Amino acid sequence: MVQANRSGSDETASLGVLVVEDETIAAKAHANYIERMDGFRLIGFAKNAQHALAALTGRIVGIDAREIDLVLLDMNLPDGHGIQLLRTLRAHQIGVDVIAVTAARDMQVVQDALSLGVAHYILKPFTFPVFRSKLEAFAAYRRQVDDQCGPAKGAITQSQIDAAVAGMRAGTGPQRAKGVPEVVQDQIIALLTDEGLSAAEAADRIGVSRVTARRYLEAMADVGLLDRQPRYGSAGRPVLEYVTVR
């Protein structure tokens, strides 16, 4: 089922987003992230490929397909793969922009998605700063392109093309903490998806010393990948724990 959302008074200035995700918790999390960002608004949800295609072709009551500028697409849908939906959209000449938001880590899937015009590929689990960087880069790209559209704009130059491409690429690399191996950062983010951990607890989980774990966690917190918060126990001073940015 696709649900519409028409809240907000500046709809014409923002980009409409359709979330295609069969897991309710994940769909709500994506919606929450969208609501935290300026320049975007939630158009609705689709729980499978069939419903997404119906929404994008104007066959869902309450959803105007013309208002959908961006699709956040999960690749593993109950009635088919996201790649199949992408091929169908392109075959129907539906030129909507798509960002893959998925746990699918198969390189062939990534290559197929990129060849079908996916703007970004976000791997689950991810933090809000990562999500924000991708959508902000996409919005910058759209502004650059829109500024050059229309009969009065004239022929686009190479420098303008380069600027638009650079704007899109600005969000391709996830925010990273210096001095922390990328594989360790991914491991820490995955560990903290469902719970907060102290430096000592994180050290046990990832197999490093407490000092090293604290250095990693602090570096990730400094760039906005993690939040710090006190954990109060039955006695003594509160323990500092680290959680993913909500």
matplotlib code that plots the C-alpha trace (Angstrom):
import matplotlib.pyplot as plt

x = [0.0, 1.2, 0.5, 0.6, 2.0, 1.2, 2.3, 4.4, 3.8, 6.9, 6.2, 7.0, 10.6, 11.3, 12.0, 9.3, 10.5, 8.9, 10.2, 10.2, 10.8, 9.0, 10.2, 8.0, 10.7, 13.2, 10.6, 9.7, 13.4, 13.9, 10.9, 12.2, 15.5, 13.7, 11.7, 14.9, 16.3, 15.4, 14.5, 12.9, 9.4, 7.9, 5.4, 4.6, 5.6, 5.5, 6.0, 6.9, 7.8, 4.2, 3.0, 6.1, 5.4, 1.8, 2.7, 5.2, 2.7, -0.1, -2.3, -2.5, -5.2, -3.8, -0.3, 0.6, 3.5, 4.6, 5.5, 8.0, 11.5, 13.4, 12.9, 14.7, 14.8, 15.4, 16.8, 15.3, 11.6, 9.0, 7.7, 11.0, 14.4, 15.1, 17.1, 14.0, 12.0, 14.7, 14.7, 10.9, 11.1, 13.6, 11.7, 8.6, 10.8, 10.1, 13.1, 12.7, 16.0, 16.8, 19.0, 19.5, 19.2, 19.9, 21.8, 22.6, 26.4, 26.8, 29.1, 27.1, 24.0, 26.0, 27.2, 23.8, 22.2, 24.8, 24.4, 20.6, 21.2, 21.1, 22.5, 23.9, 24.1, 23.7, 24.5, 22.5, 23.1, 24.0, 23.9, 22.1, 25.3, 25.8, 22.2, 22.3, 25.5, 24.0, 20.8, 22.5, 24.8, 21.8, 19.9, 23.0, 23.1, 19.5, 19.8, 22.8, 20.9, 17.6, 19.5, 20.7, 17.3, 14.9, 15.0, 16.5, 19.5, 21.4, 23.9, 25.6, 29.3, 31.9, 32.6, 28.9, 28.8, 31.9, 30.3, 27.1, 29.0, 31.2, 28.2, 26.8, 30.1, 30.5, 28.3, 29.6, 32.1, 30.7, 31.9, 34.9, 37.1, 40.8, 43.0, 40.3, 40.4, 37.2, 36.5, 36.6, 34.3, 31.8, 32.1, 31.5, 28.5, 27.0, 27.6, 25.9, 22.9, 20.7, 22.6, 25.1, 28.5, 31.2, 34.8, 35.5, 32.5, 33.5, 37.1, 35.8, 33.6, 36.1, 39.2, 41.3, 42.6, 40.3, 42.6, 42.5, 38.7, 38.2, 40.4, 38.4, 35.1, 36.1, 37.4, 34.1, 32.1, 34.2, 33.1, 29.5, 29.2, 28.5, 26.9, 28.3, 25.9, 26.1, 24.9, 23.8, 24.2, 23.4, 26.5, 29.5, 30.2, 28.2, 29.9, 30.3, 28.7, 28.6, 25.6, 24.8, 23.4, 19.7]
y = [0.0, 3.5, 6.3, 9.9, 12.8, 16.3, 18.2, 21.4, 24.7, 24.9, 21.8, 23.5, 24.3, 20.8, 17.5, 14.8, 11.4, 8.0, 5.4, 1.8, -0.5, -3.6, -3.4, -1.0, 0.0, 0.8, 2.7, 4.9, 5.5, 6.7, 9.0, 10.4, 11.2, 12.9, 15.0, 16.2, 17.6, 20.9, 20.7, 17.3, 16.1, 12.6, 11.7, 8.2, 4.6, 1.5, -1.9, -3.7, -3.2, -3.5, -0.7, 1.5, 1.1, 2.0, 5.1, 6.2, 5.7, 7.6, 4.7, 5.3, 7.5, 10.4, 10.2, 12.5, 10.8, 14.2, 15.2, 12.3, 13.5, 10.8, 7.2, 5.6, 2.0, -1.2, -3.9, -6.9, -6.6, -9.3, -9.4, -8.9, -7.4, -3.7, -4.1, -5.5, -2.5, -0.2, -1.9, -1.6, 2.1, 2.8, 0.7, 2.8, 5.9, 7.0, 9.3, 9.6, 9.7, 6.8, 6.2, 2.6, 2.1, -1.5, -4.3, -5.9, -6.0, -8.0, -6.1, -7.2, -5.6, -2.4, -2.4, -3.1, -0.4, 2.2, 1.3, 1.9, 5.4, 5.1, 8.3, 6.8, 3.5, 3.5, 0.4, -0.6, -0.1, 3.6, 6.8, 10.0, 11.9, 9.4, 9.6, 13.4, 13.6, 11.6, 13.5, 16.9, 16.0, 14.9, 18.2, 20.2, 18.3, 18.9, 22.6, 22.8, 21.0, 23.0, 26.3, 25.4, 24.1, 26.0, 27.7, 30.9, 29.2, 28.5, 25.7, 24.3, 24.6, 22.0, 23.8, 23.7, 20.0, 19.4, 21.4, 19.4, 16.1, 17.3, 18.2, 14.7, 13.1, 15.2, 12.8, 9.5, 8.9, 8.2, 10.5, 8.8, 9.3, 9.8, 7.2, 4.6, 1.7, 1.7, -1.9, -1.1, 1.9, -0.3, -2.9, -0.3, 1.2, -2.3, -3.1, 0.2, -0.2, -1.6, -0.6, 1.8, 0.5, 1.9, 1.9, -1.2, -3.1, -2.0, -3.2, -6.7, -6.8, -5.7, -7.3, -4.2, -2.6, -0.2, 2.7, 2.0, 1.4, 4.8, 6.5, 5.0, 5.9, 9.5, 10.0, 8.8, 11.0, 14.0, 13.8, 13.2, 9.4, 8.7, 10.4, 10.4, 10.0, 9.1, 5.7, 5.8, 2.7, 1.8, 3.4, 5.4, 7.8, 7.4, 5.5, 7.2, 5.2, 5.7, 5.4, 5.9, 9.3, 9.2]
z = [0.0, -0.8, 1.6, 0.7, 2.7, 1.7, 4.8, 4.4, 2.7, 0.5, -1.6, -4.9, -3.6, -2.3, -3.9, -3.5, -2.3, -2.7, -0.2, -1.6, 1.4, 2.6, 6.2, 8.2, 10.7, 7.9, 5.9, 9.0, 9.7, 6.1, 6.5, 9.7, 8.0, 5.1, 7.6, 9.2, 6.0, 4.3, 0.6, 0.7, 1.4, 1.7, -1.0, 0.2, 0.8, -1.4, 0.1, -3.1, -6.8, -8.1, -5.8, -6.7, -10.4, -9.9, -7.9, -10.5, -13.4, -11.7, -10.8, -7.0, -5.7, -3.8, -5.3, -8.2, -10.0, -11.3, -7.7, -7.3, -8.0, -6.1, -5.3, -2.3, -3.5, -1.5, -3.8, -2.0, -2.5, -1.8, -5.4, -7.3, -7.3, -7.4, -10.6, -12.3, -11.2, -12.5, -15.9, -16.0, -15.2, -17.9, -20.4, -19.7, -20.1, -16.5, -15.9, -12.1, -10.1, -7.9, -4.8, -3.8, 0.0, 0.6, 2.3, -1.1, -1.3, -4.5, -6.8, -9.9, -8.4, -7.7, -11.3, -12.7, -10.6, -11.7, -15.3, -15.0, -13.7, -9.9, -8.5, -5.2, -3.5, 0.3, 2.2, 5.3, 8.1, 7.8, 9.9, 9.3, 8.3, 5.5, 4.4, 4.6, 2.5, -0.3, -0.5, -0.2, -3.1, -5.1, -4.3, -5.3, -8.6, -9.3, -8.6, -11.0, -13.7, -13.2, -13.4, -16.9, -18.2, -20.3, -23.8, -22.4, -20.9, -24.1, -24.7, -21.6, -21.4, -20.4, -17.1, -16.2, -16.9, -14.8, -12.0, -12.1, -12.0, -9.2, -7.2, -7.5, -6.7, -3.6, -1.6, -3.1, -0.3, 3.1, 5.9, 7.5, 10.6, 10.0, 11.5, 11.8, 9.2, 7.0, 7.8, 11.5, 11.1, 9.3, 12.0, 14.8, 13.0, 12.6, 16.3, 17.4, 15.2, 18.0, 21.2, 22.7, 23.8, 26.1, 25.0, 27.0, 25.5, 22.0, 22.6, 23.5, 20.4, 17.8, 19.5, 20.3, 23.4, 25.4, 24.6, 20.9, 20.9, 22.7, 20.1, 17.3, 18.9, 19.7, 16.1, 14.7, 17.1, 16.2, 12.5, 13.4, 12.8, 16.4, 19.4, 23.0, 25.9, 29.6, 30.9, 34.5, 36.6, 40.2, 41.7, 40.8, 38.0, 34.8, 31.9, 28.6, 25.8, 22.0, 19.8, 16.1, 15.1, 15.1]

ax = plt.figure().add_subplot(projection="3d")
ax.plot(x, y, z, "-o")
ax.set_aspect("equal")
plt.show()
